Amino acid sequence: MKDYFLDNTSFIIQFNRIPCNSEANILNSKPFQMILRRYIYEVKALGDKAYTWITKLNTKELVALYKALLVFDYDEVHQSLDLLKDEAARYAFYMFTEGLYDYWRKLERYGFFSRSRLDDDQNINQRLTESNDHFSNLVLKLYRTVSQKIINKNYLLLRQLPAGTQANLSLVSNPWTFDTPYTKLTDTRFVTSIVIRPPLMIYSKANTRTGLFTPADENPLEKLELNKNDFVVAAIKVGPYLTYAYIHHKFLKYAVTLGSLFELASFDEYKDKKPDLIYVYGISDNAYDGKYFYDEKNDIYSGYVSLDDKNDYFGYVKKMLLTLHNVKMIRENKLPIHGAMFRLTLKNGDTKNICIIGDSGAGKSETIESMRLVGEKFINNIEIIYDDMGTFDMLGNEVISYGTEIGAFVRLDDLDQGYAYKQIDRAVFLNPNKTNARVVLPASDYQFVMMKHKVDLLLYANNYDEDHEGIKVYDNLDEVLEIFQKGERKAKGTTSEVGMTKTYFANPFGPVQHEKENQVLLEKYFKKLYDNQIPVGVIYTKLALDGFEQKGPKLAAEELIKFLTQKK
């Protein structure tokens, strides 16, 4: 990427290279003139005669008009252009300017700030925040100064909107390897910190994820041609694993979102270090789309997804990362869990760690959130350990579990009405105007997520059964194993699936691809739970039944509270 990047949906600026110290700097900049040129083209295409005189002006002439309005009153400026004296023309110019401002704000806007490897993190974060605020205030001041002079009145209601960039990222070099083929990857654009202006609204071309990620027979990186300048790198922690997510700048919105879902690694934590996992999101070769590979020599798992529009969805970022995490866990003889786990502290002083397993749309997260609403009389606190993916491990003779993410990626429609908006100052909304709208919400602290939590209760989320409700605990190990292995659910449109589906162990992100190895682990861990007399059963969320989208998880939450408070 050069000093800036602009396409139909997004804008990126390198603040180190393009000065933005004044309104005049903005008007003189190449990015502003390119945006103005594109907007003129759009206005021309509409064919509105009121704007004909404006669209006949070239970019240089329009910039000169705006620059003059920064200094002079409108009456002085219109002397240089007779058309501006006409009231209709004046109003058309005002509406054109309003439209230009709206056109700018509809773009996804990001700023880069390069730093050295010796810079202090706190100092860089301060400069990043100040750059963010300063640029936003400059854009607002420019817009208000010009538009108020054109319309000839002062605004009495001022909306202090995020008019500059929506997110700023500081970047640093991190040459972690000199070995092929990893030298094909950029080593100069690692993210060290992110500043966002919530609520962050993200819109994508796709709204569901399709298919399975599958293992490759050879390392795709050996064959791929990559332009290093097209990518930024989010260094994150996926569970215990240091992960480098190489995100194409066309998908930059997801690099920003990653910081709300996974723990960002500090520069000191990843400086010059080999990662456990690598994800390249935005390759040009569809032959390796959705493929992952284990490099045994370097002990690195890597995954690849193409630039195809069908992959423009955050689910492709999150789920490939979790697939890489899971296949590595299986290799280490640990059991990947597609589910949600939380620590429940009751008012009687009891504390329980509860794990609910189920595929996408089964009602795991929704049941937990419902417990916050219906459990006030019985519950002191609910702490999320993980919201989507975790791991079963052994500590001595006990089955323990820990998670992968610090955030929750949940369906907006399945949350209690208004809940997400109460968290609006911390939320990232994805396609809020569409079916399967999602929101990323903060859930837990990384240190808490990675603690070794003893499993006290394990349940399978059944979202389709109309005849049963509440909780059923099974005494027979083989019977309950069959339920978990089948992984039945009714699809809710969170993926491309429809109707009743079966997915081995409700986990298409590793266990399905490596079923033989996973089955050995599944039987081992479930037997240990039974040996330790840990209850294992089913919770009926009814989430996929018409009319039960919110009522079902509430009923399940009430029954779970009853089960925990009545059980001796």
N, C-alpha and C positions, 0 to 999 in steps of 0.2 A: 504494500500500500504506500502511496505517496504521502504528500502533506495532508490530503483529505480524500474522502471517498464519498460518492453520492450515487445512489441508484433510485429506483422508483419508490422504495419504502424506507430507506435508511440513509443516515449521514454520519460520517466519522471525521473528526478533526484532530490533527496533531497540534496540541496547544504550544509545544516547544518550538514549532516551526512557523506557525502563523500567528502574528501578534494580534491580540484582541484587547487592547488597552483603552480603546475609545470607540464611540459610535462611528467615527470616521474610518477607523481601522476596519470595522465590520463592512461598511459600504464599499471600501476599496478592495476588499479581499476577493480572490478568485472564487472561493466557495459561495459567497453571497451572490456574485454575478451569475454563477452557474444556476443557482436556485432560482434567481429572478428570471433567467432565460427560460428555464423549464416551466415556470409558472405562466409566463407570457404565452408559451406554446399551448398550454392547457386552455387559457382564456381564449385564444384565437380559435381553438377547436370548438368552443361553445357557440361561436358565431353571434354573440350579443353585440348589436350595433353600438350600444352605449359605450363600449370599450374600444371601438375601432381606432379612435385617435390615439389611445394609449398604446395599443399593440403595434401601431405604425412606428412608434419611437423605438430606437435600438436600446440595448442594455446600457450603453454608456450614457445616453441622454437621460434615461430614467434615474440612473445612479446620481447624475449631476443634479436632477430635481430634488431628490431626497437629501443630498448633501447641502443644497441651498436652504432647504427647510429646517435643517439643524441650526442654521445661523440666523436666517431672516424670517420675517412674518410672511404669511401667504400672499398678502397684498403686494409685497415687494417682489416675491418670486414670480407671480403670474405676469409681471411686466415683460418677462423674457419669453413668455409663451401666451399668445393671445387667447388660445382655446381655454386656458385656465380661468379666464374671467367669467365664462358662462357658468351659471349656477348648476346646471345639469351636468356639465363636464366636471365641475368641482366635486359633486356628489359621486359621480362615476369613479373619479380618482380616489376618493375616500373608500368606496366599496372595493376597488381594486387593491388598495393597500391592506384593508381588512382581510381580503381573500389571500393575499400574499402571506400575511401573518398566520392565518389558519393553515395554509399549505405547509409552512415551516413547522408548525406545531404538530401536524399529523405525521411528520417523519419520525422514525425512531432515531434519536440523536445521542451520539456518544462522543466522548472526548478522551484522547490518549495523552498521557503525561510521562515522558521518558525520565528515568532516574538512573543514577550510577549504582554500582554494587556497594559503594561505600556510604551512600546516603543513609541517614537515620530514618527509621520507619515512621516515627512520630512526626518528624519534621516534614516528611513527604506527604503524610496524610493531611497535615495542616495546609500545605500548599495545594494539595488536590482539592480539598474542601473550599478553600478560598478561590481557586480558579473556577470551580463550579458555580459558586455564589456570584462572583464578579461577572462572569459571562452572562449568567441569567439576568442580572440586574442591568447590564448594558443593553441586552436585547429588548428588555421591557422599556427601558428609558428611550431607546431609539424608536420603538413602535409608538409609544405614547406621545413623544415630542412631535413626530411627523403627523400622526393621525389626528391629534388634537388641533394642530395648526390647519390641517386641510378642512376639517369639519367646523372649525372656528368655535370650539367650546372646550372647556376643561371637564374631564371625567370626574364625577363626584363619587362614583363607586369604582374602586380600584381592586382588581383581582390580582393578587400577587402570585401568579401562576409560575410553574417551572418553565420559563420561556427559553432557557439555554439548552444545555445538554441534560438528558434524563439520567445519565450515568457517566461517571469518569473513572478511568482505569489507569493506575500507574504501572509502567512496564519496565522490566530490567532484563539484562542478559544473563543467561544461565547455561553455559556450555558444559552440560553434564556428561557428554560422551564424545569420543573421537572414533568410535567404532561404526562401521557400516552395518546395516543400512540406516541406522538411527541418525546419522549426520544429514540425512535428507530433511529432517525436521528442523523447524526454526529453533534457534537457541537465544534469540535476542528480544523476544516479546513475551516474557513471562509476567503474569499479573502478580503484583505484590499487594495491592489493595484496591477496593472498589467503593466509590461513593455513589449512592443512588438517591433519587428524589421520589419517595413513595407518595401515593400508590403508583406502582409501575404497571402499566397496561401493555401487554404484549399480544400481538396478533400474528397468526401464522397461516400458511397456505393449506396445511392439513390440520385435522382436528382429532384424528385417531391414529393408532399405530397398527400395522399389519405384519403378520408373519413371524417367523422365529429367526433369531440370530444363530448362525451355524458355524462350526469349526472349519478352517481352511487347511488344506494339505501342505501349503507352503506359506512363507511369510509374505503377505501382500506388499509390505514395504519394499521388498526387493524389486518389485515390478512397477510400483507406482511412481509417477512423476508429480512432484509437489512444488508449488511456488511458495517459498518460505514466507514471503511478505503477505501472503493471503491469510495467515493464521495468527491467532494469539493463543497463549497457553494458560489455562487455569490450573494451578497446582492445588489439588484438593486431597482430602482424606476420605476415601470410601471405606468405611469401617476402619480397620487398622492399616490399610494399604495406602501408601503414597501414590498418587495418581496424577499423570499429566494429561489433561484434556486439551487437545489441539483443536480449536474451534475456528472454522473459516469465518472471515469477517462478514459474510452474508448472513451468518447465523449468530452474530455477536450478541444478540439479545439473550441467547441461551448461556453464554459465558457469564453474563451478568446474573442471570437467574440461578446458575449453579452455586453462587456464593450464598444464596438464601436457603439452599437445600442441603448442601454438603459443607463441612468445615473447610475453610480456606487454610492451606498450609502457609506458615510465615516463610519469608525468604530464608531465614536462618535454618528452618526445618528442611527446605529442599535444595539449598545452595549446593551446586555441583554434585547432587546425589542422583543415583540411578533410581527410577521409579519402579514400583511393583506392577503397575498397570499403565497402559498407554491407550488413549482413545483419539482417533483422528476422525473428526466429524466435518465432512465436506470434501471428500475425494471426488475426482472427476471421472474415475473409471467405475462403471456400474458392475463390472465383473466381480468386484470385491465388496459390493454393497451388502452390509449386514453380516460380514464375516469376522471371525476372531481367530487368533493364532497364539500358540504357546511356544515361545523361544526358550527351549530348555537350556541352551548354552548360557544365555544371559539371565534366565529366570524372569522373563517379562511376558505378561499376557497383553496382547494388543487387539483392539477392535476397530472396525472401519465402517463408516456409513457415508453414502454419496450425497452430492449436492442436489439430487433430484428433488423436485417440489414436493413429492409425496413424503419426503423425510423432514419437511419443515414443520416439526412438531416436537415439543420438549420431551415427550415420551421416548423418542429415539435417543436422546441424550442420557436421560436417567436410566433407562432399562438396559442399554448396552453397558453402561458403567457397572450396573448391578450384576449383569451376566458375567462380566470379567471377574468381579469380586467373588461370585458364587462358584465359578469353575475352579478358581484358585483355592477356595475353601474346601471344595470336594477333594482336591488333590492333597490337601493337608488333613484329610480325615475328619473334617468338621461338616455339620449338616446345615445347608442354607435353608432359611425359613422365609417363605413369602407370606408375611403376616404382620400383625401389629402386636406390640408388647407394651404393657404399662404397669407401673407400680401404683397400687391402690392403698391408701391409708384410710382406714375406717375410724369412725369416732370412738369406737371401743378400744382403739389402740392397735388393733391388728393391722399388719402390712402384708399384702399379697402381690406377687409378680404374676401377671396373667398374660398369656400369649394366645392370640386368635389368628388361626391360619386360614387363608382363602385367597383365591385369585382376584384379579381386578374387578371391582364392582360387587364383591361379596358382602360388603357392609362392615368391614373391620374398623376403619377409621370413624365411620358414621356412628357405630355403636359406642365407641369410646367418647366421642363428643357428646352423645346423648346422655352418657353417665354424668357429665358435668351439669346437665340441665335437670335430671330427675333424681339425682342422688344427694341433694343438699342435706337431707336429714341424717344420712348415714355416712357420708364421705367427708373426710377432712381435706384430702388432697389427691389429685391424679397427676402422675408424672410420666410422660411419654418416654419410653426407652427406645422404641422404633415404631415407625408408622407404616412401613411397607416391607422392608427386608432386614433380616437379622441372621444370626448364626447360633446353632446349638453347639456347645463345647462341653468338655468334662473338666471339673475341678474336684480332684479327689474322687469321691463316690457319687457326686451330685451332677445333674445336668444343669448347666448354667447357660445364659444367653446374653448377647450384646448386639448392638445395632450397626447401622451404616450411615444414617443421615441425621442431621440436626433439624430438618424441616419436614413438613408434611405437604404432599402433592395430592390434593383431594378435589373431588367433583363439587363444584359450587352448588349445584342443584340439590345435593344430598345432605348439605349442612343445614342446620336449623336456620330458618329465615332470619337474615340480618346478622348471623354470627360472624361471617367473614368481614362484613363492613365495620364491625366493632374493632376489628384488627387492621383496619384499612391503612393505618400509618406504618404497618410493618409487612403488608401483604404484597405479593406479586400476582396479578391477575392475568390469566392466559385465555384469550378468546372469550371474554365475558359476554359477548353478544351472540354466542353460538351454543348449540347443543353440545354437551360434554365439556362445558366451560370448567376451567380448573383454577385453583388458587394455590400458591405456595405460601404456607404460613410457618412461622417459627414454632418449633415443637420442644426441643430439648437442648441442653448443653452437651458439647462433645464429650467432656470428661464423664458425665453421667451416662451417656449412651454407651461408652466403652467399658463401664464397670462390669464386673462379673455377677450378673443377676441370677439368682437361683430361680428355676421355673417351679411355680406353685400350682398352676392350673393351665392346662392346654386344651383349647377348643377349636373345632372346625366350624367356620362360618357358612351356614346353609342359607342361601338367599332366595330359594325357590319353593320350599315345602309349604303348602297351604294348610296341611292337616296338623302339624305339630307347632308348638311354640315353647319358648323358655329354653331350658338346658337339659340335655340328656347325657349322663356319664355312663361309660361302658366298662363292664367288668372284664370282658373278653378281649384280650390283646389282638387276636387275629381279626376279630370283627371290626374293631376301631381302626386297625391298620388298613383294612380294605377301604374304609370311608376316606381316609386321608390320601391313600394311593390313587383312588379314582379321581379325586379333585373335581367333583361335579359342581356346576354353578349355572345360573341363567345369565347370559351375557347382557350387559346394560348399555352397550354402545361405547364403552371406554376403549375398545379395540374394534377391529373390523368384524368380529364374531357376532353372531345373532343366535337367539334361542338357547336351548340347553347344550352345554359343552362339557367335555371331560379333558382335563389336563393332568398328567401325572404329578402327584403331590402338589397340585395347584401351583406349580412353579415352572413356567416355561423359560426361565432365565438361568439355565445351567443344569438342574436336575433332569429335565426332559432330554437334553442333548447327551447327558452322561448318566442315563437311567441305571445301568448296571452297577456302577460305582456308588451311585446315590442310594440305591436300594439296600445295600449292605449297611450304610450309615443309618438309614431310616429305621431298620429293624433293630440295630444296636441301641440307638438313643431311645426309641419307644420302649424297648424291653427294660432299659434302665429306669425310665419313668415309672413303669409298672412295678418293678422290683422295689422302688422307693415309695410306692403307694401314692404317687402323684395323680390326681384325677385327670382323666383324658376323656373328652366327649365332643358334643355338638352344641352350638348355639344357633338358634333359628332367628336370623335377622330379617327375613322376608323382604329384603331391599328391592328385589326385582319384581315383586308383585305390585300390580296396579293399585294405587291408593295407599301403599305401605312404604313409600319412598322415605318418609320421615317418621311415620308411626311405627314401622317395623323395627328400626334400630332403637326407638324409645322403649318399646315393649321388651326387646332383648336386654336392654340396659337394666330395666326394672327387675327382670327375672334373674339377671346376673347378681344384682345387689341382694336380692332375696336369697339366692343360693349361698352367697358368701356370709351373710349375716345369720342365717339359720343353721349352717353347717357347723357341727361341733368339732 
